[in-house]
Amino acid sequence: MTMLYRLTKVVVVFASLLVILNSSHAQDASLDIERLERATVFILQANNVGNELIVTCAGTGTIVSRDGLVLANAHDTVQSSTCPGETLIIALSVRLDEPPIAQYRAEIAQSDPGLDLALLRITRELDGRLIDSSALSLPFVELADSSTVSLDETVTVVGYPGIGNDPVSVVRGTVNGFVVEPRGSDAAWMKTSAVIPGMMSGGGAYNRLGQLIGIPTTTPLSTSSTCLPIQDTNRDRLVNSDDVCIPIGGVINSLRPSNFARPLLRGASLGLQVKDLVSNTILTPLESSSAPVFKRLFFSPAVNEAGMPASVIRTLPAGTNSLYLFFDYENFTPETIYELRVTTNGIPNPTFSLAPVRWSGGSRGQWYIGSSGQPWPNGIYEFTLFANGVAAPTARLVIGESDTSAPSFSDIVFGLLDLRGNPLGNGYVLPSGNTASARFIFRNMENGLDWTAIWYLNGTEFTRTNAVWNEGTDGSTTTSIESQTGLPPGSYRLELYVTNRLLATSDFTIAGAQQGALPEVFANLRFTTANTPEEALTAVSISNFSEQVPTLYALFDWQQIAPGTLWTIRWLVDGEQFYERTIPWSAPDSGKNYLSVLSSSGAVPDGTYTIEILLNNLLLASAQAQVGIGQLPIDRFAQASGVLMRGQIRDANTNLGIPGVTVILLNEEFSVSDFDWNNNKVFALATTDTNGNFQVDRPLRYSTKDQPVAYSAIIIANGYLPITADGIEVTTATANPLSTILYLSKD
Amino acid sequence: MSYTILDQAPPLNFRQRWNHYLLVIFALLGVLLGTNLKNSNLFSTSIYSNPEAGIRAEYPSNWLIDASGDYVFRLRNTTEIGYKTTFQVTVRPVSPQTTSRAILDSLTLNRAQILAAYKILGITSPFFLPDETEGTAMSYTYADSDNDPFLESVPVVVRGIDVLVIKRGQAIIITYLSDAQTFEQNYIFFNKFLASLEF
């Protein structure tokens, strides 16, 4: 006990506080809307022109860590042709019923333009002063596991509906569909019934627990109808179409699942950066300046693990709940805006349409968009794709009148044939050699029908086989290509036709040397550390780094990969992915010492790091290394849920708020009598503002029967009798935020 | 009935007179005891000792001690209303060529990026600590405001002093920060702290 306590012997229990704590507010206590609203920010991207900041783009964002990481869209934050500003201003709703107020400046910490996601880091005060991020204690939200979201689940969307004039707004709806694309396994997009204004793009969509499940996203097209001029940027004393126009976008009905943001968040929170180098030269992906085009639209009822269509269909029976539109694309970039409009019997069908969004694939290849586990009503469907607002030919499909007796081919698998004629290998990546074979299933065939197999290499017809069917009605068979000079590495495609009608198609890759039936494409994958990339090339391989290292190098050798072959590189820490990049191969066919460099703002944090290399979604190489203790440090400030405690401290005589009073909340392990004025026993400190208001910057953990959590509080101000209390518990029944008024009496 | 009005009060008897004396004595004792208790509370100290850094100091009790930052330790008077008077001890490595001025310039350059209206008021060299150790003192001022964007806080003008001593191959920076209005008043605590500091 301190002298002060012995002197005063005054212990006033928080009577009023405890009354509030025990009061029951069982109204969906876990969805703390106010916390979500406080964590929602308005983002202005601006350009410095002379001494003036010209706003170039605007949108919503969400704070996802207490030290100021903001999750937002990339299209309105990352510099691009439509959003050329280099300064990012973060505005917060200081009062929730008022428009946001600019508070901070931010920088891009991580971004994925194709996924249209960016993580911003608050780095400066609005006046340009640097901020110590560890001193920030902002309200933030937790990311949910978006793969657990189910159909008809309620979503609450929070964002700013206007360009700075409106307070933060809440829109509610349900999840009414999932859109599947090659990137994102089960759901690349969640569809919602909520009608979300375009400016709320980049905000947050939350489940009933108040966890972030998705980011409402749409990308405005560069047309005058989807932008607003707000400043007299040309100084003609008029604000009109001659001034810089802020893109606003249309109504949003698509949510980018929050799982896509996890790698960015993990990378940004650890300050990790990955660079790919070959012989110390930074690789840049191939880009095209031609207009984006769609080709070869067709439908498939299923997709296999390599992202290939099971078969090609034009009709489907009633009760269908899985459908995919496949197409080829060329000349796409992450800034390309694509859109899918679906009509059923001529009527627009928003459930299966996709609002304009950024392109998350590569520059060229095959893509699909569809859904599974969701009923498709009978009708005539027309699918129209748009690239940068330009429509591609429409694809048509009938659901409800399938001809089950028509011939069909399906489930093509590639490999090298064994002695019994069965394909061996991993199915879609074959080693270099003289032959490649495909096995497929056939149904309802008739002997005597004309059928054709066309093989393509890198988009050009390689060989064609026209034959008369003599394999019977149902079963499986194989078809092959051979070359005496060897099949060159590259991207191959097989198309199977019956009477000039495409029934099945699939792609595969030939790469690497033959090792049995499997390809050896990447070899000697290893880790090391060095001061420079040049030193890393000759440094000894290490798998256990006992001390922290400034830079971690992963090196590998490769053989027989054709330029343009899509490949994927992934980095994970403690099993959690923080980097993934799928790009066309742009190094020579074969070589040694491909370098992937992992660096951090400080040292590479302790953890178990894994690198994975994939071709056609198939894992071909991986390696693991431990740094330090082999486990990430625990972030004790990572908890976002709980009860926000705030209130006002008033003078008991004057009833006026007392500014500058400190509220000390002790860690749950300590009571007031344990407190020896050591900061390591303090859970949180709060100081009252000009009006005597305070707010504890960390949420109080819920107390349960199994895990009781009781805090202690101390308020001591010179000239006043102190107030102390032990046993402050909050439960899910406690009002959230927990507001209280405390009175201090003069001593 | 008739009354006689006396010109003078009747003289106090022995007991009454001593009652008055004792009352005054007890009142004085009470004031003295109260003052003593107040002073002992006000000036009571705790001891900080860090054998690893070779630092020992006495500091006012009821000041919050924090050793978790990029300093050896920091003390804040959290019971103070308004800006919390702060003492901080930081240690930085130096080379034989490092000058006091270079260290102070480095502090200035860093602080100018993070503190609003940061301004050097003066540099005193030599500055003698109570134990006659020679150092350099830099006084400065800046505007401090609460980090919480959701509270309405008016910035406070803070005045500070860094006392820099280079010893045993390291620079020891003893910092005193206080509301500019109470700077002189609180300086007595800093002086006591400096006097007790052993490094």
Interface residues (C-beta under 8 A of the other chain):
Chain A: T2 M3 L4 L7 R38 L92 V94 I101 Q103 Y104 E125 D127 R129 L130 I131 D132 A135 L136 S137 L138 P139 I658 P659 G660 V661 T662 I664 W677 N678 N679 N680 V682 L685 A686 T687 T688 D689 T690 N691 N693 F694 Q695 D697 I716 A717 N718 G719
Chain B: L37 S40 N41 S44 S46 S61 N62 W63 L64 I65 D66 A67 S68 T78 T79 E80 I81 G82 Y83 K84 Q113 I114 L115 A116 D146 N147 D148 P149 F150 L151 E152 S153 V154
